[in-house]
Amino acid sequence: MTETAVFGGGCFWCMEAVFSRLSGVLKVEPGYAGGTLPNPTYQQVCAGDTGHAEVVKLEFDPALVSYTDLLDVFFQMHDPTTPNRQGQDIGTQYRSVIFYTTPAQKVQAEETIKKLDESAGFPERIVTGVLPLEKFYPAEDYHRQYYALHSRQPYCRFVIQPKLDKLKEHFGGMQK
């Protein structure tokens, strides 16, 4: 039996590239969540007034990778302490957010944030939102497997590749 997890940690190209490499993650889909505009387009979300965040929706097998493991990767692959920004990507669409799909996910996310804050694992307090998933809107097809199809582009080389290197270094045993 599979479960669904939804994370927003900046650009969905980055998060898709990271999570698609994990054993137990069966599907990764970029999209939008958390806003008020139905069926938003990339251009509308980038304008910053839809309320949506760029997110990835994961289908995963909890027998192979736990939700807690996914949370660990999520928090290490982006800056969860800076509101509405990841590197040069600025705006509410790039906010750090977890959209939980079960009550257990909500509890696990909140406990993880509390532990990270208490351990001073980051120089600042975590600002990641923990919200129920109300609706997920898939991104346009050209956003799917972006890194795999465009790995030589500058954004991929200088923003996504360092995240993949960090993933390999810290979570190599979890990779496919």
N, C-alpha and C positions, 0 to 999 in steps of 0.2 A: 504494500500500500504506500502511495506517495503522499507528500505534503507540499504545500505551497508556502513560500516565503517571499516577501517583497521588501527591497532595500533601496534607499536613495542615498548615494554617497558621492554626489557630484555628477560628472558626465556619465551617462549610461554606457557609453562606449568602453570606459575604463572598467566599470563594474561587470559588464558582460564578459570582457576578456578575462578578468580574474575568476569569476565564479564558474565560467565554462570549463575551466581547467581542473576543477575539484572532482575527485571520485565521489560518486553518490549523487551528484547534481546531474539530473537527466536532461533538463531543458532550461535555457536561460532566454528570456524574452525582454528586450528593452521596451519601455513604455512610459506612461505618465499616470500619476495618481495624486490625490490630495487636493485637487482644485475644484472649481465650480463649473467650468465650461465643459459641456459634453463633447466627446469626440474631438479633442484638441489636435491641432497640427503642431509640428515642430516649430514653425514660425510663430505661432500664437504663444506657445509655451516660452520660447526665447524672448518674446516681448516682455515677459515678466508679470503680466496682469491676470493670468488665468488661475493662479494659486496652485497649479500643478508643479510637482517635482519630477525631474527625470529619475526613473527608477528601473530596476530590473526585477522581473518576476521569475522565481526559481521553482522548478518542480524537482523535488529531491526525495531520495529514499532514506528515511531516518534510520534504517538498519545499517546503512553504509556511511552516512554522515549525519551527525546530530545537528539540531538547530543551534545548540550552544557553540559547536564548531563553526557553523556559518557566521554566528555573531562575532566570534573571535577574528575570523578573516575580515569581516566587514569593518570592524573597528581598527584593524591594523592597515587597511588598504586606503584609508582616507583620513582627513583631519576632522574628528567629530567635535572639536572645540570651537570652531569658527563658524558663526552663523552665516548662512547664505553665501558661502564661498568655498571653492576648492581651487587653490592655486590662482590661475588667471581667470577661471570661470566664476563670474560674480552674478548673483541674483538669487531670488527665492527658489528658482527651479533647480539650483544646485545645493540646496540645503541637505543636511544630514538628517535622515528620517527612516524609521522602521515602521512599516505598515503591517501590523500583525493580523494573522488570519484565524488564530485560535486564542482562547484565553490563556492557555499555557505559554504561547509565544509571548504574549504581553508580559506575563510574570517573568519569564526568562530574560527578556530584553531589559526590563526594569532592574532586575537583580544584577545583570551584567554591568549596566551603567553604574549602579551603586558601588559594586566592587571595584570597578575601574577608577571611579572618583575617590573612593576611600584609600586605594593603594597608590594614589598619585601617579598613575600610569601615564598620564598626560600632564603637560605643564599647566593647563587650564581645565576648568570644569567642562564636562561633556554637555553639549547643547542639543544632542540628537533628540528629535521628537519621537514619541512612541504613540502611534495612532491606529485605530482600527482601519482596515482596508475597506473602503466603501465601494470603490469602482476602480478598475484598472483599464487603461486604454492602451492598446498596443501601438508602438511607434511605427512609423512608415517603414516599408521594407528595406529601404537603403540604409537604415540604421542597424540592421541585423548583421551579426558577425563582422562588424565594422573593422575591428583590428585584424581579424583573419584575412580580410580582403584588401586592407590598405596599410599593412604593417610598415611600409617604407615611408609613409607620409610623415612630415615633421611632428604633428601632434601625437601620432602613434609612437614614434621613436623616442620623443622627449618627455611625454606624459604617461603613456600607457606602459611602455616597456619597463621603466623603473619599478612600476607596481608589480609587474610580472616577475621581475628579478627578486623583489622583496618577498613575493609569494613563494617562490622557489626556495629562498633562503630560510624563511620562517615556517613554511607549511609544506615543504617538499614531500613529506610522507602522505599528504592528503591529495596529491595531484594524480590525475589519470595517467 
